[in-house]
Amino acid sequence: MKILYAASEALPFASTGGLGDVLGSLPAAVKERLGDDGDVRVVIPMYPVVKEKYISEMTLEAEIEVPLSWRHQYCGIWSLERLGVKFYFLDNEFYFKRDTLYGSYDDGERFAFFGRAVMEIMPHIGFFPDILHANDWQSAAAVIYLKTKYAAIPGYDRIKTLYTIHNIEYQGIYDFSILYDVFDMPEWDRSIVEYDGCINLSKGAITVSDRVSTVSERYAEEILTPYYSHGLSGILSSCRGKLSGIVNGIDVSYYNPENDPAIRYHYSAKSFAGKDKDKALLQEMCSLTVDKNVPVIAMISRLVAHKGFDLVCRVIEEMLCCDNVQFVLLGTGEPAYENYFKYLSERYKGKFSAMIEFNKDLSKQIYAGADMFLMPSKSEPCGLSQMIASRYGTVPIVRETGGLADTIVPYNKYDGSGNGFSFANYNAHEMMGVIRQALELYSDRRAWRKLMRQVMSVDFSWQSSAEKYIDLYTSM
Ligand code: GLC
């Protein structure tokens, strides 16, 4: 089976969040299972953040011109191999040599170019996949071009497509005036991308793709309802038969407290001595009072509304005043949250510490050093942090939505079962009540250690989900 993944990010090369994690680990997991029967490749844009050590390993496969309406744009095709998977990097400095991966005024054109380039490189790299697996709106155009412009061309005509929604909030919405000029789409394809009076790339890919998936079973159901779908529940309901949910896994060798080079003291579920030292180190590093008996709650997230920060803001000062607890927060995002959390760091020195940055190594030190991990998302397609936290023995506290509901079974105080704490309604005091239950259990050292071991024993590797993707590819 030949599979080509198209996406806008992949670890360890370039990433802004969970999408990069998935593209950095799922293809290798699929390849491992397919063995010699699998030819698995990934294509992403070439960004300036790609480290020199990877660039020096790359080979230039070809230099081509990519047509995009009246434009002809340069595209250098670079490649390298990693864990049996071939990665292609599409180089065009005009489009991708930017300070950030997204957020430019011309993102639409940048990723239209990317989509078109994904089509154009195939004859040059001598690879026409059986499956094109596109991810989120940035690679939606690839699917749309394949099913329109390229549909009748030999080689392309047999490719099946899977379009995966990692977050339905981001859809790629543009004005119709640039349908041809930027997206190189003729008037007769207008209805494919038309939604709510705009061009909607995600809607286009959902419409034409052979299958559509999302990153947990619960989210696959949720996005059929208006509350979660950001306007797309109608179109998704009409395609229900081709929609499914497969929960993400994580790279358990990259996130491994037994040998993670990013953390100082290593440990496993057999002994938490290393974790205790990582906690002291974290408290010291964050200017929190160093005290092993005070539970540390971590939040590592993009600081955006759907991650549930409104709930946190509503009750955190009450907890900082009344509860024996410390908070560590890492992430960047909306200025209102950034400013508020900086203010809390000043106001509650020793109890609250905010680090407004995106830093992978630091995030791992926090996962290792904290006791609990708070993720009260309003919506959460899958969520990886709760699984990563679990891997480091840090007990997740989550809202029961999307992948959080699919991965965390709430602690049952009568029989001691479960792998975290959860609450159902998007309500700040319900969240606080559950955090307080966790704090209470924390004071029972033996019960808490038992829960930590339970949390660490859950298998969040790609094992079963990679099999599910292979079954889905095979059925296509
Ligand atoms: C997005 C979603 C997150 C998911 C990730 C990977 O970042 O918000 O829930 O885990 O994609 O699929």
Boltz pocket constraint, residues with backbone or C-beta under 6 A from the ligand:
constraints:
  - pocket:
      binder: B
      contacts: [[A, 17], [A, 18], [A, 19], [A, 22], [A, 165], [A, 166], [A, 167], [A, 215], [A, 248], [A, 380], [A, 381], [A, 382], [A, 383], [A, 384], [A, 403]]
      max_distance: 6.0
